[in-house]
Protein backbone atom coordinates (compact mmCIF):
# COMPACT_ATOMS: atom_id res chain seq x y z
CA UNK A 1 0.00 0.00 0.00
CA UNK A 2 1.68 3.24 -1.12
CA UNK A 3 1.96 5.95 1.54
CA UNK A 4 1.04 9.49 0.50
CA UNK A 5 1.63 12.90 2.06
CA UNK A 6 -0.09 16.14 1.08
CA UNK A 7 1.69 19.50 1.22
CA UNK A 8 -0.30 22.71 0.75
CA UNK A 9 -0.84 25.88 2.76
CA UNK A 10 -4.55 25.95 1.90
CA UNK A 11 -6.61 23.57 4.02
CA UNK A 12 -9.38 23.32 1.41
CA UNK A 13 -6.86 21.88 -1.08
CA UNK A 14 -5.76 19.29 1.48
CA UNK A 15 -9.40 18.32 2.10
CA UNK A 16 -10.10 18.14 -1.64
CA UNK A 17 -7.10 15.84 -2.18
CA UNK A 18 -8.12 13.65 0.75
CA UNK A 19 -11.59 13.35 -0.77
CA UNK A 20 -10.24 12.48 -4.22
CA UNK A 21 -7.75 9.96 -2.82
CA UNK A 22 -10.53 8.26 -0.84
CA UNK A 23 -11.59 6.74 -4.18
CA UNK A 24 -8.24 4.88 -4.25
CA UNK A 25 -8.12 2.70 -1.13
CA UNK A 26 -4.74 1.22 -2.11
CA UNK A 27 -3.19 4.63 -1.36
CA UNK A 28 -2.92 5.64 2.28
CA UNK A 29 -2.63 9.32 3.26
CA UNK A 30 -0.21 9.28 6.20
CA UNK A 31 0.14 13.01 6.71
CA UNK A 32 -0.61 16.53 5.58
CA UNK A 33 1.61 19.57 6.00
CA UNK A 34 1.22 23.30 5.47
CA UNK A 35 4.72 23.90 4.10
CA UNK A 36 7.68 22.14 2.57
CA UNK A 37 9.84 22.40 5.70
CA UNK A 38 7.41 20.30 7.77
CA UNK A 39 7.06 17.78 4.93
CA UNK A 40 10.84 17.49 4.51
CA UNK A 41 11.31 16.83 8.23
CA UNK A 42 8.72 14.04 7.96
CA UNK A 43 10.25 12.56 4.78
CA UNK A 44 13.71 12.40 6.32
CA UNK A 45 12.40 10.10 9.06
CA UNK A 46 9.53 8.22 7.39
CA UNK A 47 9.44 6.33 4.12
CA UNK A 48 6.81 7.66 1.76
CA UNK A 49 5.89 6.76 -1.80
CA UNK A 50 4.06 9.81 -3.16
CA UNK A 51 4.07 13.51 -2.29
CA UNK A 52 1.44 15.92 -3.61
CA UNK A 53 2.91 19.41 -3.18
CA UNK A 54 1.83 22.94 -3.94
CA UNK A 55 4.52 25.16 -5.44
CA UNK A 56 3.93 28.43 -3.61
CA UNK A 57 4.01 28.19 0.16
CA UNK A 58 5.59 30.12 3.04
CA UNK A 59 8.86 29.00 4.67
CA UNK A 60 9.73 26.37 2.01
CA UNK A 61 8.16 26.18 -1.44
CA UNK A 62 7.22 22.97 -3.18
CA UNK A 63 9.91 23.71 -5.75
CA UNK A 64 12.54 23.78 -2.99
CA UNK A 65 11.07 20.64 -1.38
CA UNK A 66 11.43 18.76 -4.67
CA UNK A 67 14.97 20.04 -5.14
CA UNK A 68 16.07 19.01 -1.63
CA UNK A 69 14.49 15.55 -1.99
CA UNK A 70 16.45 15.05 -5.21
CA UNK A 71 19.70 16.31 -3.63
CA UNK A 72 19.27 14.12 -0.55
CA UNK A 73 18.17 11.16 -2.68
CA UNK A 74 14.90 10.71 -0.79
CA UNK A 75 13.09 8.04 -2.85
CA UNK A 76 9.65 9.53 -3.41
CA UNK A 77 7.42 10.29 -6.39
CA UNK A 78 6.38 13.93 -6.57
CA UNK A 79 3.19 15.43 -7.96
CA UNK A 80 2.97 19.21 -8.28
CA UNK A 81 -0.39 20.84 -7.60
CA UNK A 82 -0.76 24.53 -8.34
CA UNK A 83 -3.35 27.17 -9.10
CA UNK A 84 -0.93 28.56 -11.72
CA UNK A 85 0.21 27.12 -15.02
CA UNK A 86 3.92 27.77 -14.66
CA UNK A 87 5.85 26.32 -17.61
CA UNK A 88 9.29 26.86 -16.04
CA UNK A 89 8.20 25.08 -12.85
CA UNK A 90 6.76 22.22 -14.89
CA UNK A 91 9.97 21.93 -16.93
CA UNK A 92 12.13 22.01 -13.79
CA UNK A 93 9.84 19.41 -12.20
CA UNK A 94 10.24 17.09 -15.16
CA UNK A 95 14.02 17.41 -14.86
CA UNK A 96 13.71 16.46 -11.20
CA UNK A 97 11.53 13.41 -11.89
CA UNK A 98 8.11 14.87 -11.02
CA UNK A 99 5.34 12.47 -12.08
CA UNK A 100 2.74 15.09 -12.97
CA UNK A 101 1.72 18.75 -12.73
CA UNK A 102 -1.95 19.21 -11.83
CA UNK A 103 -3.67 22.59 -11.85
CA UNK A 104 -6.25 23.50 -9.24
CA UNK A 105 -9.08 22.75 -9.03
CA UNK A 106 -8.19 19.09 -9.51
CA UNK A 107 -10.91 17.09 -11.23
CA UNK A 108 -11.75 13.42 -10.75
CA UNK A 109 -10.69 12.84 -14.36
CA UNK A 110 -7.26 14.40 -13.70
CA UNK A 111 -6.86 12.28 -10.57
CA UNK A 112 -7.93 9.09 -12.37
CA UNK A 113 -5.34 9.64 -15.12
CA UNK A 114 -2.63 10.33 -12.53
CA UNK A 115 -3.51 7.29 -10.45
CA UNK A 116 -3.34 5.05 -13.53
CA UNK A 117 0.21 6.29 -14.18
CA UNK A 118 1.17 5.80 -10.54
CA UNK A 119 -0.29 2.28 -10.48
CA UNK A 120 1.69 1.40 -13.62
CA UNK A 121 4.88 2.87 -12.16
CA UNK A 122 4.51 0.90 -8.91
CA UNK A 123 3.75 -2.32 -10.82
CA UNK A 124 6.81 -1.82 -13.05
CA UNK A 125 8.99 -1.16 -10.01
CA UNK A 126 7.64 -4.23 -8.19
CA UNK A 127 8.17 -6.45 -11.24
CA UNK A 128 11.72 -5.14 -11.78
CA UNK A 129 12.64 -5.79 -8.15
CA UNK A 130 11.20 -9.30 -8.32
CA UNK A 131 13.08 -10.13 -11.52
CA UNK A 132 16.31 -8.69 -10.10
CA UNK A 133 15.93 -10.79 -6.95
CA UNK A 134 15.36 -13.93 -9.01
CA UNK A 135 18.45 -13.22 -11.10
CA UNK A 136 20.54 -12.60 -7.99
CA UNK A 137 19.41 -15.91 -6.47
CA UNK A 138 20.09 -17.77 -9.71
CA UNK A 139 23.63 -16.32 -9.88
CA UNK A 140 24.32 -17.22 -6.27
CA UNK A 141 22.86 -20.73 -6.60
CA UNK A 142 23.45 -21.87 -10.20
CA UNK A 143 22.10 -25.34 -9.43
CA UNK A 144 18.66 -23.81 -8.84
CA UNK A 145 16.34 -22.02 -11.17
CA UNK A 146 13.97 -19.56 -9.58
CA UNK A 147 10.52 -19.20 -11.04
CA UNK A 148 8.88 -16.03 -9.91
CA UNK A 149 6.40 -15.30 -12.60
CA UNK A 150 2.97 -13.84 -12.71
CA UNK A 151 0.52 -14.79 -15.40
CA UNK A 152 0.69 -11.17 -16.56
CA UNK A 153 4.50 -10.95 -16.36
CA UNK A 154 6.07 -10.42 -19.77
CA UNK A 155 9.44 -11.22 -18.24
CA UNK A 156 8.38 -14.75 -17.32
CA UNK A 157 11.07 -17.00 -18.73
CA UNK A 158 9.05 -20.22 -18.82
CA UNK A 159 5.63 -20.09 -20.47
CA UNK A 160 4.72 -23.43 -18.87
CA UNK A 161 4.39 -21.55 -15.56
CA UNK A 162 1.98 -18.97 -17.01
CA UNK A 163 -1.01 -20.00 -14.85
CA UNK A 164 0.99 -19.26 -11.70
CA UNK A 165 -0.15 -15.95 -10.31
CA UNK A 166 2.24 -14.03 -8.06
CA UNK A 167 4.01 -17.09 -6.68
CA UNK A 168 7.62 -18.03 -6.20
CA UNK A 169 9.00 -21.52 -6.10
CA UNK A 170 12.32 -23.32 -6.41
CA UNK A 171 13.04 -25.86 -9.08
CA UNK A 172 16.32 -27.74 -9.29
CA UNK A 173 17.54 -27.97 -12.86
Buried (B, 14 or more C-beta within 10 A) or exposed (E): EBBBBBBBBEEEBBEBBEEBBEEBEEBEBBBBBBBBBBBBEBBEEEEBBBBBBBBBBEEBBBBBBBBBBBEEEBEBBBBBBBEEEBEEBBEBBEEBEBBBBBBBEBEEEBBEEBBEEBBEBBEEEEBEEBBEEBEEBBEEEEEEBBBBBBEEBEEBBEEEBEEBEEEEEEEEE
